[in-house]
Amino acid sequence: MRAIEVTGTLDVTGQLSLDRPIENFAPSRVRVIVLFPDVTEEVETDPDDTPIEEVKASLRRALQQSKSGQTRPIAELWDRIDAE
């Protein structure tokens, strides 16, 4: 048996919704172990976790900008990175 770790949300009806699809596995029945944080534990959220839909939208915009020639010289991008 193989194991993977994914995160998800349990809704008010008790249904589990995964944050992302499980890929590279054939459709099959699975066993699920759900770990709940202790009442005293705070649920950790990573401030760097950008929602997947937001990342996809950003990539789409970047691709469209690239296709339409809205690009910047790489030296300019490095200058902006150093300023932050």
mmCIF file of the N, C-alpha and C atoms, coordinates in Angstrom:
data_MODEL
# 
_entry.id   MODEL 
# 
loop_
_atom_site.group_PDB 
_atom_site.id 
_atom_site.type_symbol 
_atom_site.label_atom_id 
_atom_site.label_alt_id 
_atom_site.label_comp_id 
_atom_site.label_asym_id 
_atom_site.label_entity_id 
_atom_site.label_seq_id 
_atom_site.pdbx_PDB_ins_code 
_atom_site.Cartn_x 
_atom_site.Cartn_y 
_atom_site.Cartn_z 
_atom_site.occupancy 
_atom_site.B_iso_or_equiv 
_atom_site.pdbx_formal_charge 
_atom_site.auth_seq_id 
_atom_site.auth_comp_id 
_atom_site.auth_asym_id 
_atom_site.auth_atom_id 
_atom_site.pdbx_PDB_model_num 
ATOM 1   N N  . MET A 1 1  ? 0.851   -1.168 0.000   1.00 0.00 ? 1  MET A N  1 
ATOM 2   C CA . MET A 1 1  ? 0.000   0.000  0.000   1.00 0.00 ? 1  MET A CA 1 
ATOM 3   C C  . MET A 1 1  ? 0.897   1.232  0.000   1.00 0.00 ? 1  MET A C  1 
ATOM 4   N N  . ARG A 1 2  ? 0.523   2.221  -0.794  1.00 0.00 ? 2  ARG A N  1 
ATOM 5   C CA . ARG A 1 2  ? 1.269   3.481  -0.856  1.00 0.00 ? 2  ARG A CA 1 
ATOM 6   C C  . ARG A 1 2  ? 0.464   4.572  -0.180  1.00 0.00 ? 2  ARG A C  1 
ATOM 7   N N  . ALA A 1 3  ? 1.152   5.570  0.330   1.00 0.00 ? 3  ALA A N  1 
ATOM 8   C CA . ALA A 1 3  ? 0.476   6.673  1.010   1.00 0.00 ? 3  ALA A CA 1 
ATOM 9   C C  . ALA A 1 3  ? 0.952   7.997  0.429   1.00 0.00 ? 3  ALA A C  1 
ATOM 10  N N  . ILE A 1 4  ? 0.043   8.959  0.344   1.00 0.00 ? 4  ILE A N  1 
ATOM 11  C CA . ILE A 1 4  ? 0.379   10.320 -0.034  1.00 0.00 ? 4  ILE A CA 1 
ATOM 12  C C  . ILE A 1 4  ? -0.313  11.242 0.966   1.00 0.00 ? 4  ILE A C  1 
ATOM 13  N N  . GLU A 1 5  ? 0.158   12.467 1.056   1.00 0.00 ? 5  GLU A N  1 
ATOM 14  C CA . GLU A 1 5  ? -0.469  13.426 1.956   1.00 0.00 ? 5  GLU A CA 1 
ATOM 15  C C  . GLU A 1 5  ? -1.037  14.574 1.132   1.00 0.00 ? 5  GLU A C  1 
ATOM 16  N N  . VAL A 1 6  ? -2.300  14.877 1.355   1.00 0.00 ? 6  VAL A N  1 
ATOM 17  C CA . VAL A 1 6  ? -2.956  16.015 0.725   1.00 0.00 ? 6  VAL A CA 1 
ATOM 18  C C  . VAL A 1 6  ? -3.771  16.734 1.800   1.00 0.00 ? 6  VAL A C  1 
ATOM 19  N N  . THR A 1 7  ? -4.124  17.962 1.527   1.00 0.00 ? 7  THR A N  1 
ATOM 20  C CA . THR A 1 7  ? -4.955  18.703 2.467   1.00 0.00 ? 7  THR A CA 1 
ATOM 21  C C  . THR A 1 7  ? -6.333  18.883 1.865   1.00 0.00 ? 7  THR A C  1 
ATOM 22  N N  . GLY A 1 8  ? -7.284  19.172 2.715   1.00 0.00 ? 8  GLY A N  1 
ATOM 23  C CA . GLY A 1 8  ? -8.641  19.356 2.246   1.00 0.00 ? 8  GLY A CA 1 
ATOM 24  C C  . GLY A 1 8  ? -9.482  20.010 3.320   1.00 0.00 ? 8  GLY A C  1 
ATOM 25  N N  . THR A 1 9  ? -10.765 20.096 3.026   1.00 0.00 ? 9  THR A N  1 
ATOM 26  C CA . THR A 1 9  ? -11.711 20.735 3.938   1.00 0.00 ? 9  THR A CA 1 
ATOM 27  C C  . THR A 1 9  ? -12.892 19.810 4.157   1.00 0.00 ? 9  THR A C  1 
ATOM 28  N N  . LEU A 1 10 ? -13.294 19.705 5.404   1.00 0.00 ? 10 LEU A N  1 
ATOM 29  C CA . LEU A 1 10 ? -14.474 18.935 5.755   1.00 0.00 ? 10 LEU A CA 1 
ATOM 30  C C  . LEU A 1 10 ? -15.629 19.915 5.893   1.00 0.00 ? 10 LEU A C  1 
ATOM 31  N N  . ASP A 1 11 ? -16.694 19.739 5.089   1.00 0.00 ? 11 ASP A N  1 
ATOM 32  C CA . ASP A 1 11 ? -17.804 20.698 5.145   1.00 0.00 ? 11 ASP A CA 1 
ATOM 33  C C  . ASP A 1 11 ? -18.813 20.318 6.226   1.00 0.00 ? 11 ASP A C  1 
ATOM 34  N N  . VAL A 1 12 ? -19.853 21.129 6.364   1.00 0.00 ? 12 VAL A N  1 
ATOM 35  C CA . VAL A 1 12 ? -20.838 20.928 7.440   1.00 0.00 ? 12 VAL A CA 1 
ATOM 36  C C  . VAL A 1 12 ? -21.605 19.624 7.301   1.00 0.00 ? 12 VAL A C  1 
ATOM 37  N N  . THR A 1 13 ? -21.647 19.056 6.095   1.00 0.00 ? 13 THR A N  1 
ATOM 38  C CA . THR A 1 13 ? -22.344 17.787 5.904   1.00 0.00 ? 13 THR A CA 1 
ATOM 39  C C  . THR A 1 13 ? -21.415 16.588 6.082   1.00 0.00 ? 13 THR A C  1 
ATOM 40  N N  . GLY A 1 14 ? -20.129 16.858 6.414   1.00 0.00 ? 14 GLY A N  1 
ATOM 41  C CA . GLY A 1 14 ? -19.179 15.774 6.608   1.00 0.00 ? 14 GLY A CA 1 
ATOM 42  C C  . GLY A 1 14 ? -18.499 15.303 5.338   1.00 0.00 ? 14 GLY A C  1 
ATOM 43  N N  . GLN A 1 15 ? -18.681 16.014 4.237   1.00 0.00 ? 15 GLN A N  1 
ATOM 44  C CA . GLN A 1 15 ? -18.041 15.638 2.980   1.00 0.00 ? 15 GLN A CA 1 
ATOM 45  C C  . GLN A 1 15 ? -16.644 16.242 2.913   1.00 0.00 ? 15 GLN A C  1 
ATOM 46  N N  . LEU A 1 16 ? -15.697 15.456 2.456   1.00 0.00 ? 16 LEU A N  1 
ATOM 47  C CA . LEU A 1 16 ? -14.310 15.888 2.344   1.00 0.00 ? 16 LEU A CA 1 
ATOM 48  C C  . LEU A 1 16 ? -14.052 16.408 0.932   1.00 0.00 ? 16 LEU A C  1 
ATOM 49  N N  . SER A 1 17 ? -13.470 17.590 0.830   1.00 0.00 ? 17 SER A N  1 
ATOM 50  C CA . SER A 1 17 ? -13.103 18.176 -0.454  1.00 0.00 ? 17 SER A CA 1 
ATOM 51  C C  . SER A 1 17 ? -11.602 18.422 -0.446  1.00 0.00 ? 17 SER A C  1 
ATOM 52  N N  . LEU A 1 18 ? -10.881 17.815 -1.386  1.00 0.00 ? 18 LEU A N  1 
ATOM 53  C CA . LEU A 1 18 ? -9.430  17.965 -1.436  1.00 0.00 ? 18 LEU A CA 1 
ATOM 54  C C  . LEU A 1 18 ? -9.055  19.300 -2.057  1.00 0.00 ? 18 LEU A C  1 
ATOM 55  N N  . ASP A 1 19 ? -7.938  19.885 -1.601  1.00 0.00 ? 19 ASP A N  1 
ATOM 56  C CA . ASP A 1 19 ? -7.468  21.161 -2.128  1.00 0.00 ? 19 ASP A CA 1 
ATOM 57  C C  . ASP A 1 19 ? -6.923  21.036 -3.543  1.00 0.00 ? 19 ASP A C  1 
ATOM 58  N N  . ARG A 1 20 ? -6.491  19.864 -3.912  1.00 0.00 ? 20 ARG A N  1 
ATOM 59  C CA . ARG A 1 20 ? -5.987  19.632 -5.275  1.00 0.00 ? 20 ARG A CA 1 
ATOM 60  C C  . ARG A 1 20 ? -6.242  18.178 -5.642  1.00 0.00 ? 20 ARG A C  1 
ATOM 61  N N  . PRO A 1 21 ? -6.347  17.908 -6.939  1.00 0.00 ? 21 PRO A N  1 
ATOM 62  C CA . PRO A 1 21 ? -6.590  16.522 -7.347  1.00 0.00 ? 21 PRO A CA 1 
ATOM 63  C C  . PRO A 1 21 ? -5.376  15.631 -7.070  1.00 0.00 ? 21 PRO A C  1 
ATOM 64  N N  . ILE A 1 22 ? -5.646  14.371 -6.875  1.00 0.00 ? 22 ILE A N  1 
ATOM 65  C CA . ILE A 1 22 ? -4.577  13.386 -6.719  1.00 0.00 ? 22 ILE A CA 1 
ATOM 66  C C  . ILE A 1 22 ? -4.301  12.836 -8.112  1.00 0.00 ? 22 ILE A C  1 
ATOM 67  N N  . GLU A 1 23 ? -3.080  13.016 -8.578  1.00 0.00 ? 23 GLU A N  1 
ATOM 68  C CA . GLU A 1 23 ? -2.738  12.641 -9.948  1.00 0.00 ? 23 GLU A CA 1 
ATOM 69  C C  . GLU A 1 23 ? -1.834  11.415 -9.977  1.00 0.00 ? 23 GLU A C  1 
ATOM 70  N N  . ASN A 1 24 ? -1.740  10.824 -11.133 1.00 0.00 ? 24 ASN A N  1 
ATOM 71  C CA . ASN A 1 24 ? -0.852  9.690  -11.412 1.00 0.00 ? 24 ASN A CA 1 
ATOM 72  C C  . ASN A 1 24 ? -1.243  8.413  -10.671 1.00 0.00 ? 24 ASN A C  1 
ATOM 73  N N  . PHE A 1 25 ? -2.521  8.282  -10.354 1.00 0.00 ? 25 PHE A N  1 
ATOM 74  C CA . PHE A 1 25 ? -3.033  7.048  -9.774  1.00 0.00 ? 25 PHE A CA 1 
ATOM 75  C C  . PHE A 1 25 ? -4.274  6.645  -10.565 1.00 0.00 ? 25 PHE A C  1 
ATOM 76  N N  . ALA A 1 26 ? -4.426  5.364  -10.808 1.00 0.00 ? 26 ALA A N  1 
ATOM 77  C CA . ALA A 1 26 ? -5.606  4.876  -11.521 1.00 0.00 ? 26 ALA A CA 1 
ATOM 78  C C  . ALA A 1 26 ? -6.830  5.019  -10.612 1.00 0.00 ? 26 ALA A C  1 
ATOM 79  N N  . PRO A 1 27 ? -8.000  5.249  -11.176 1.00 0.00 ? 27 PRO A N  1 
ATOM 80  C CA . PRO A 1 27 ? -9.214  5.312  -10.351 1.00 0.00 ? 27 PRO A CA 1 
ATOM 81  C C  . PRO A 1 27 ? -9.383  4.019  -9.556  1.00 0.00 ? 27 PRO A C  1 
ATOM 82  N N  . SER A 1 28 ? -9.630  4.164  -8.275  1.00 0.00 ? 28 SER A N  1 
ATOM 83  C CA . SER A 1 28 ? -9.795  2.983  -7.416  1.00 0.00 ? 28 SER A CA 1 
ATOM 84  C C  . SER A 1 28 ? -10.361 3.429  -6.078  1.00 0.00 ? 28 SER A C  1 
ATOM 85  N N  . ARG A 1 29 ? -10.781 2.459  -5.280  1.00 0.00 ? 29 ARG A N  1 
ATOM 86  C CA . ARG A 1 29 ? -11.214 2.759  -3.914  1.00 0.00 ? 29 ARG A CA 1 
ATOM 87  C C  . ARG A 1 29 ? -9.969  3.019  -3.091  1.00 0.00 ? 29 ARG A C  1 
ATOM 88  N N  . VAL A 1 30 ? -10.090 3.895  -2.102  1.00 0.00 ? 30 VAL A N  1 
ATOM 89  C CA . VAL A 1 30 ? -8.958  4.241  -1.254  1.00 0.00 ? 30 VAL A CA 1 
ATOM 90  C C  . VAL A 1 30 ? -9.376  4.230  0.207   1.00 0.00 ? 30 VAL A C  1 
ATOM 91  N N  . ARG A 1 31 ? -8.400  4.155  1.091   1.00 0.00 ? 31 ARG A N  1 
ATOM 92  C CA . ARG A 1 31 ? -8.641  4.328  2.524   1.00 0.00 ? 31 ARG A CA 1 
ATOM 93  C C  . ARG A 1 31 ? -8.240  5.754  2.863   1.00 0.00 ? 31 ARG A C  1 
ATOM 94  N N  . VAL A 1 32 ? -9.009  6.392  3.718   1.00 0.00 ? 32 VAL A N  1 
ATOM 95  C CA . VAL A 1 32 ? -8.748  7.775  4.087   1.00 0.00 ? 32 VAL A CA 1 
ATOM 96  C C  . VAL A 1 32 ? -8.573  7.869  5.594   1.00 0.00 ? 32 VAL A C  1 
ATOM 97  N N  . ILE A 1 33 ? -7.492  8.501  6.017   1.00 0.00 ? 33 ILE A N  1 
ATOM 98  C CA . ILE A 1 33 ? -7.263  8.796  7.425   1.00 0.00 ? 33 ILE A CA 1 
ATOM 99  C C  . ILE A 1 33 ? -7.302  10.312 7.544   1.00 0.00 ? 33 ILE A C  1 
ATOM 100 N N  . VAL A 1 34 ? -8.174  10.822 8.400   1.00 0.00 ? 34 VAL A N  1 
ATOM 101 C CA . VAL A 1 34 ? -8.334  12.260 8.555   1.00 0.00 ? 34 VAL A CA 1 
ATOM 102 C C  . VAL A 1 34 ? -7.718  12.681 9.875   1.00 0.00 ? 34 VAL A C  1 
ATOM 103 N N  . LEU A 1 35 ? -6.835  13.662 9.845   1.00 0.00 ? 35 LEU A N  1 
ATOM 104 C CA . LEU A 1 35 ? -6.184  14.170 11.043  1.00 0.00 ? 35 LEU A CA 1 
ATOM 105 C C  . LEU A 1 35 ? -6.747  15.551 11.360  1.00 0.00 ? 35 LEU A C  1 
ATOM 106 N N  . PHE A 1 36 ? -7.307  15.698 12.530  1.00 0.00 ? 36 PHE A N  1 
ATOM 107 C CA . PHE A 1 36 ? -7.857  16.975 12.972  1.00 0.00 ? 36 PHE A CA 1 
ATOM 108 C C  . PHE A 1 36 ? -6.866  17.640 13.919  1.00 0.00 ? 36 PHE A C  1 
ATOM 109 N N  . PRO A 1 37 ? -6.697  18.971 13.826  1.00 0.00 ? 37 PRO A N  1 
ATOM 110 C CA . PRO A 1 37 ? -5.825  19.642 14.793  1.00 0.00 ? 37 PRO A CA 1 
ATOM 111 C C  . PRO A 1 37 ? -6.474  19.593 16.175  1.00 0.00 ? 37 PRO A C  1 
ATOM 112 N N  . ASP A 1 38 ? -5.649  19.513 17.215  1.00 0.00 ? 38 ASP A N  1 
ATOM 113 C CA . ASP A 1 38 ? -6.169  19.574 18.577  1.00 0.00 ? 38 ASP A CA 1 
ATOM 114 C C  . ASP A 1 38 ? -6.853  20.919 18.783  1.00 0.00 ? 38 ASP A C  1 
ATOM 115 N N  . VAL A 1 39 ? -7.778  20.971 19.701  1.00 0.00 ? 39 VAL A N  1 
ATOM 116 C CA . VAL A 1 39 ? -8.517  22.203 19.964  1.00 0.00 ? 39 VAL A CA 1 
ATOM 117 C C  . VAL A 1 39 ? -7.571  23.333 20.327  1.00 0.00 ? 39 VAL A C  1 
ATOM 118 N N  . THR A 1 40 ? -6.476  23.015 21.015  1.00 0.00 ? 40 THR A N  1 
ATOM 119 C CA . THR A 1 40 ? -5.533  24.050 21.438  1.00 0.00 ? 40 THR A CA 1 
ATOM 120 C C  . THR A 1 40 ? -4.586  24.467 20.331  1.00 0.00 ? 40 THR A C  1 
ATOM 121 N N  . GLU A 1 41 ? -4.496  23.657 19.264  1.00 0.00 ? 41 GLU A N  1 
ATOM 122 C CA . GLU A 1 41 ? -3.613  23.992 18.151  1.00 0.00 ? 41 GLU A CA 1 
ATOM 123 C C  . GLU A 1 41 ? -4.288  25.006 17.243  1.00 0.00 ? 41 GLU A C  1 
ATOM 124 N N  . GLU A 1 42 ? -3.504  25.946 16.745  1.00 0.00 ? 42 GLU A N  1 
ATOM 125 C CA . GLU A 1 42 ? -4.017  26.854 15.737  1.00 0.00 ? 42 GLU A CA 1 
ATOM 126 C C  . GLU A 1 42 ? -3.762  26.219 14.381  1.00 0.00 ? 42 GLU A C  1 
ATOM 127 N N  . VAL A 1 43 ? -4.707  26.358 13.488  1.00 0.00 ? 43 VAL A N  1 
ATOM 128 C CA . VAL A 1 43 ? -4.520  25.833 12.146  1.00 0.00 ? 43 VAL A CA 1 
ATOM 129 C C  . VAL A 1 43 ? -3.476  26.700 11.455  1.00 0.00 ? 43 VAL A C  1 
ATOM 130 N N  . GLU A 1 44 ? -2.416  26.046 11.006  1.00 0.00 ? 44 GLU A N  1 
ATOM 131 C CA . GLU A 1 44 ? -1.339  26.789 10.361  1.00 0.00 ? 44 GLU A CA 1 
ATOM 132 C C  . GLU A 1 44 ? -1.720  27.117 8.929   1.00 0.00 ? 44 GLU A C  1 
ATOM 133 N N  . THR A 1 45 ? -1.565  28.372 8.573   1.00 0.00 ? 45 THR A N  1 
ATOM 134 C CA . THR A 1 45 ? -1.750  28.778 7.190   1.00 0.00 ? 45 THR A CA 1 
ATOM 135 C C  . THR A 1 45 ? -0.452  29.395 6.721   1.00 0.00 ? 45 THR A C  1 
ATOM 136 N N  . ASP A 1 46 ? -0.046  29.039 5.557   1.00 0.00 ? 46 ASP A N  1 
ATOM 137 C CA . ASP A 1 46 ? 1.180   29.558 4.986   1.00 0.00 ? 46 ASP A CA 1 
ATOM 138 C C  . ASP A 1 46 ? 0.855   30.834 4.225   1.00 0.00 ? 46 ASP A C  1 
ATOM 139 N N  . PRO A 1 47 ? 1.390   31.978 4.651   1.00 0.00 ? 47 PRO A N  1 
ATOM 140 C CA . PRO A 1 47 ? 1.074   33.227 3.957   1.00 0.00 ? 47 PRO A CA 1 
ATOM 141 C C  . PRO A 1 47 ? 1.567   33.238 2.514   1.00 0.00 ? 47 PRO A C  1 
ATOM 142 N N  . ASP A 1 48 ? 2.475   32.319 2.178   1.00 0.00 ? 48 ASP A N  1 
ATOM 143 C CA . ASP A 1 48 ? 2.974   32.251 0.806   1.00 0.00 ? 48 ASP A CA 1 
ATOM 144 C C  . ASP A 1 48 ? 2.126   31.342 -0.078  1.00 0.00 ? 48 ASP A C  1 
ATOM 145 N N  . ASP A 1 49 ? 1.132   30.664 0.494   1.00 0.00 ? 49 ASP A N  1 
ATOM 146 C CA . ASP A 1 49 ? 0.268   29.788 -0.299  1.00 0.00 ? 49 ASP A CA 1 
ATOM 147 C C  . ASP A 1 49 ? -0.731  30.627 -1.082  1.00 0.00 ? 49 ASP A C  1 
ATOM 148 N N  . THR A 1 50 ? -0.490  30.742 -2.364  1.00 0.00 ? 50 THR A N  1 
ATOM 149 C CA . THR A 1 50 ? -1.404  31.461 -3.237  1.00 0.00 ? 50 THR A CA 1 
ATOM 150 C C  . THR A 1 50 ? -2.402  30.444 -3.775  1.00 0.00 ? 50 THR A C  1 
ATOM 151 N N  . PRO A 1 51 ? -3.692  30.766 -3.749  1.00 0.00 ? 51 PRO A N  1 
ATOM 152 C CA . PRO A 1 51 ? -4.683  29.819 -4.271  1.00 0.00 ? 51 PRO A CA 1 
ATOM 153 C C  . PRO A 1 51 ? -4.368  29.426 -5.720  1.00 0.00 ? 51 PRO A C  1 
ATOM 154 N N  . ILE A 1 52 ? -4.618  28.171 -6.034  1.00 0.00 ? 52 ILE A N  1 
ATOM 155 C CA . ILE A 1 52 ? -4.288  27.624 -7.351  1.00 0.00 ? 52 ILE A CA 1 
ATOM 156 C C  . ILE A 1 52 ? -4.953  28.419 -8.470  1.00 0.00 ? 52 ILE A C  1 
ATOM 157 N N  . GLU A 1 53 ? -6.215  28.791 -8.292  1.00 0.00 ? 53 GLU A N  1 
ATOM 158 C CA . GLU A 1 53 ? -6.904  29.536 -9.348  1.00 0.00 ? 53 GLU A CA 1 
ATOM 159 C C  . GLU A 1 53 ? -6.229  30.884 -9.611  1.00 0.00 ? 53 GLU A C  1 
ATOM 160 N N  . GLU A 1 54 ? -5.735  31.514 -8.552  1.00 0.00 ? 54 GLU A N  1 
ATOM 161 C CA . GLU A 1 54 ? -5.041  32.792 -8.713  1.00 0.00 ? 54 GLU A CA 1 
ATOM 162 C C  . GLU A 1 54 ? -3.726  32.601 -9.472  1.00 0.00 ? 54 GLU A C  1 
ATOM 163 N N  . VAL A 1 55 ? -3.016  31.524 -9.185  1.00 0.00 ? 55 VAL A N  1 
ATOM 164 C CA . VAL A 1 55 ? -1.769  31.220 -9.889  1.00 0.00 ? 55 VAL A CA 1 
ATOM 165 C C  . VAL A 1 55 ? -2.055  30.962 -11.366 1.00 0.00 ? 55 VAL A C  1 
ATOM 166 N N  . LYS A 1 56 ? -3.096  30.166 -11.647 1.00 0.00 ? 56 LYS A N  1 
ATOM 167 C CA . LYS A 1 56 ? -3.451  29.870 -13.039 1.00 0.00 ? 56 LYS A CA 1 
ATOM 168 C C  . LYS A 1 56 ? -3.812  31.147 -13.793 1.00 0.00 ? 56 LYS A C  1 
ATOM 169 N N  . ALA A 1 57 ? -4.579  32.031 -13.160 1.00 0.00 ? 57 ALA A N  1 
ATOM 170 C CA . ALA A 1 57 ? -4.977  33.286 -13.806 1.00 0.00 ? 57 ALA A CA 1 
ATOM 171 C C  . ALA A 1 57 ? -3.750  34.141 -14.101 1.00 0.00 ? 57 ALA A C  1 
ATOM 172 N N  . SER A 1 58 ? -2.810  34.188 -13.174 1.00 0.00 ? 58 SER A N  1 
ATOM 173 C CA . SER A 1 58 ? -1.584  34.954 -13.373 1.00 0.00 ? 58 SER A CA 1 
ATOM 174 C C  . SER A 1 58 ? -0.766  34.392 -14.536 1.00 0.00 ? 58 SER A C  1 
ATOM 175 N N  . LEU A 1 59 ? -0.670  33.064 -14.615 1.00 0.00 ? 59 LEU A N  1 
ATOM 176 C CA . LEU A 1 59 ? 0.063   32.436 -15.716 1.00 0.00 ? 59 LEU A CA 1 
ATOM 177 C C  . LEU A 1 59 ? -0.612  32.707 -17.060 1.00 0.00 ? 59 LEU A C  1 
ATOM 178 N N  . ARG A 1 60 ? -1.953  32.679 -17.085 1.00 0.00 ? 60 ARG A N  1 
ATOM 179 C CA . ARG A 1 60 ? -2.676  32.986 -18.325 1.00 0.00 ? 60 ARG A CA 1 
ATOM 180 C C  . ARG A 1 60 ? -2.380  34.425 -18.781 1.00 0.00 ? 60 ARG A C  1 
ATOM 181 N N  . ARG A 1 61 ? -2.425  35.372 -17.813 1.00 0.00 ? 61 ARG A N  1 
ATOM 182 C CA . ARG A 1 61 ? -2.132  36.780 -18.141 1.00 0.00 ? 61 ARG A CA 1 
ATOM 183 C C  . ARG A 1 61 ? -0.712  36.915 -18.684 1.00 0.00 ? 61 ARG A C  1 
ATOM 184 N N  . ALA A 1 62 ? 0.234   36.250 -18.034 1.00 0.00 ? 62 ALA A N  1 
ATOM 185 C CA . ALA A 1 62 ? 1.631   36.331 -18.460 1.00 0.00 ? 62 ALA A CA 1 
ATOM 186 C C  . ALA A 1 62 ? 1.809   35.762 -19.860 1.00 0.00 ? 62 ALA A C  1 
ATOM 187 N N  . LEU A 1 63 ? 1.138   34.660 -20.159 1.00 0.00 ? 63 LEU A N  1 
ATOM 188 C CA . LEU A 1 63 ? 1.233   34.060 -21.491 1.00 0.00 ? 63 LEU A CA 1 
ATOM 189 C C  . LEU A 1 63 ? 0.655   35.000 -22.544 1.00 0.00 ? 63 LEU A C  1 
ATOM 190 N N  . GLN A 1 64 ? -0.500  35.595 -22.242 1.00 0.00 ? 64 GLN A N  1 
ATOM 191 C CA . GLN A 1 64 ? -1.115  36.545 -23.184 1.00 0.00 ? 64 GLN A CA 1 
ATOM 192 C C  . GLN A 1 64 ? -0.203  37.752 -23.401 1.00 0.00 ? 64 GLN A C  1 
ATOM 193 N N  . GLN A 1 65 ? 0.395   38.271 -22.342 1.00 0.00 ? 65 GLN A N  1 
ATOM 194 C CA . GLN A 1 65 ? 1.303   39.411 -22.469 1.00 0.00 ? 65 GLN A CA 1 
ATOM 195 C C  . GLN A 1 65 ? 2.509   39.036 -23.319 1.00 0.00 ? 65 GLN A C  1 
ATOM 196 N N  . SER A 1 66 ? 3.024   37.850 -23.109 1.00 0.00 ? 66 SER A N  1 
ATOM 197 C CA . SER A 1 66 ? 4.168   37.392 -23.898 1.00 0.00 ? 66 SER A CA 1 
ATOM 198 C C  . SER A 1 66 ? 3.805   37.261 -25.368 1.00 0.00 ? 66 SER A C  1 
ATOM 199 N N  . LYS A 1 67 ? 2.642   36.672 -25.649 1.00 0.00 ? 67 LYS A N  1 
ATOM 200 C CA . LYS A 1 67 ? 2.204   36.494 -27.037 1.00 0.00 ? 67 LYS A CA 1 
ATOM 201 C C  . LYS A 1 67 ? 1.985   37.834 -27.735 1.00 0.00 ? 67 LYS A C  1 
ATOM 202 N N  . SER A 1 68 ? 1.538   38.849 -26.983 1.00 0.00 ? 68 SER A N  1 
ATOM 203 C CA . SER A 1 68 ? 1.256   40.144 -27.588 1.00 0.00 ? 68 SER A CA 1 
ATOM 204 C C  . SER A 1 68 ? 2.476   41.072 -27.587 1.00 0.00 ? 68 SER A C  1 
ATOM 205 N N  . GLY A 1 69 ? 3.621   40.550 -27.139 1.00 0.00 ? 69 GLY A N  1 
ATOM 206 C CA . GLY A 1 69 ? 4.847   41.339 -27.174 1.00 0.00 ? 69 GLY A CA 1 
ATOM 207 C C  . GLY A 1 69 ? 5.013   42.287 -25.997 1.00 0.00 ? 69 GLY A C  1 
ATOM 208 N N  . GLN A 1 70 ? 4.190   42.150 -24.999 1.00 0.00 ? 70 GLN A N  1 
ATOM 209 C CA . GLN A 1 70 ? 4.293   43.016 -23.819 1.00 0.00 ? 70 GLN A CA 1 
ATOM 210 C C  . GLN A 1 70 ? 5.328   42.423 -22.864 1.00 0.00 ? 70 GLN A C  1 
ATOM 211 N N  . THR A 1 71 ? 6.579   42.533 -23.239 1.00 0.00 ? 71 THR A N  1 
ATOM 212 C CA . THR A 1 71 ? 7.659   41.964 -22.434 1.00 0.00 ? 71 THR A CA 1 
ATOM 213 C C  . THR A 1 71 ? 8.617   43.069 -22.000 1.00 0.00 ? 71 THR A C  1 
ATOM 214 N N  . ARG A 1 72 ? 9.481   42.747 -21.062 1.00 0.00 ? 72 ARG A N  1 
ATOM 215 C CA . ARG A 1 72 ? 10.491  43.685 -20.562 1.00 0.00 ? 72 ARG A CA 1 
ATOM 216 C C  . ARG A 1 72 ? 11.860  43.029 -20.673 1.00 0.00 ? 72 ARG A C  1 
ATOM 217 N N  . PRO A 1 73 ? 12.896  43.832 -20.850 1.00 0.00 ? 73 PRO A N  1 
ATOM 218 C CA . PRO A 1 73 ? 14.246  43.258 -20.864 1.00 0.00 ? 73 PRO A CA 1 
ATOM 219 C C  . PRO A 1 73 ? 14.564  42.618 -19.510 1.00 0.00 ? 73 PRO A C  1 
ATOM 220 N N  . ILE A 1 74 ? 15.282  41.527 -19.543 1.00 0.00 ? 74 ILE A N  1 
ATOM 221 C CA . ILE A 1 74 ? 15.594  40.799 -18.308 1.00 0.00 ? 74 ILE A CA 1 
ATOM 222 C C  . ILE A 1 74 ? 16.367  41.668 -17.331 1.00 0.00 ? 74 ILE A C  1 
ATOM 223 N N  . ALA A 1 75 ? 17.226  42.557 -17.828 1.00 0.00 ? 75 ALA A N  1 
ATOM 224 C CA . ALA A 1 75 ? 17.991  43.444 -16.941 1.00 0.00 ? 75 ALA A CA 1 
ATOM 225 C C  . ALA A 1 75 ? 17.053  44.322 -16.119 1.00 0.00 ? 75 ALA A C  1 
ATOM 226 N N  . GLU A 1 76 ? 15.957  44.763 -16.734 1.00 0.00 ? 76 GLU A N  1 
ATOM 227 C CA . GLU A 1 76 ? 14.990  45.592 -16.018 1.00 0.00 ? 76 GLU A CA 1 
ATOM 228 C C  . GLU A 1 76 ? 14.313  44.791 -14.907 1.00 0.00 ? 76 GLU A C  1 
ATOM 229 N N  . LEU A 1 77 ? 14.024  43.537 -15.170 1.00 0.00 ? 77 LEU A N  1 
ATOM 230 C CA . LEU A 1 77 ? 13.409  42.694 -14.148 1.00 0.00 ? 77 LEU A CA 1 
ATOM 231 C C  . LEU A 1 77 ? 14.348  42.499 -12.961 1.00 0.00 ? 77 LEU A C  1 
ATOM 232 N N  . TRP A 1 78 ? 15.639  42.279 -13.235 1.00 0.00 ? 78 TRP A N  1 
ATOM 233 C CA . TRP A 1 78 ? 16.602  42.114 -12.146 1.00 0.00 ? 78 TRP A CA 1 
ATOM 234 C C  . TRP A 1 78 ? 16.689  43.383 -11.307 1.00 0.00 ? 78 TRP A C  1 
ATOM 235 N N  . ASP A 1 79 ? 16.657  44.542 -11.962 1.00 0.00 ? 79 ASP A N  1 
ATOM 236 C CA . ASP A 1 79 ? 16.699  45.814 -11.224 1.00 0.00 ? 79 ASP A CA 1 
ATOM 237 C C  . ASP A 1 79 ? 15.521  45.919 -10.273 1.00 0.00 ? 79 ASP A C  1 
ATOM 238 N N  . ARG A 1 80 ? 14.341  45.497 -10.717 1.00 0.00 ? 80 ARG A N  1 
ATOM 239 C CA . ARG A 1 80 ? 13.148  45.556 -9.879  1.00 0.00 ? 80 ARG A CA 1 
ATOM 240 C C  . ARG A 1 80 ? 13.257  44.583 -8.710  1.00 0.00 ? 80 ARG A C  1 
ATOM 241 N N  . ILE A 1 81 ? 13.858  43.424 -8.923  1.00 0.00 ? 81 ILE A N  1 
ATOM 242 C CA . ILE A 1 81 ? 14.030  42.445 -7.848  1.00 0.00 ? 81 ILE A CA 1 
ATOM 243 C C  . ILE A 1 81 ? 14.973  42.992 -6.786  1.00 0.00 ? 81 ILE A C  1 
ATOM 244 N N  . ASP A 1 82 ? 16.069  43.621 -7.221  1.00 0.00 ? 82 ASP A N  1 
ATOM 245 C CA . ASP A 1 82 ? 17.044  44.164 -6.276  1.00 0.00 ? 82 ASP A CA 1 
ATOM 246 C C  . ASP A 1 82 ? 16.434  45.298 -5.453  1.00 0.00 ? 82 ASP A C  1 
ATOM 247 N N  . ALA A 1 83 ? 15.472  46.023 -6.012  1.00 0.00 ? 83 ALA A N  1 
ATOM 248 C CA . ALA A 1 83 ? 14.868  47.145 -5.300  1.00 0.00 ? 83 ALA A CA 1 
ATOM 249 C C  . ALA A 1 83 ? 13.991  46.667 -4.149  1.00 0.00 ? 83 ALA A C  1 
ATOM 250 N N  . GLU A 1 84 ? 13.477  45.461 -4.229  1.00 0.00 ? 84 GLU A N  1 
ATOM 251 C CA . GLU A 1 84 ? 12.611  44.939 -3.179  1.00 0.00 ? 84 GLU A CA 1 
ATOM 252 C C  . GLU A 1 84 ? 13.466  44.426 -2.107  1.00 0.00 ? 84 GLU A C  1 
# 
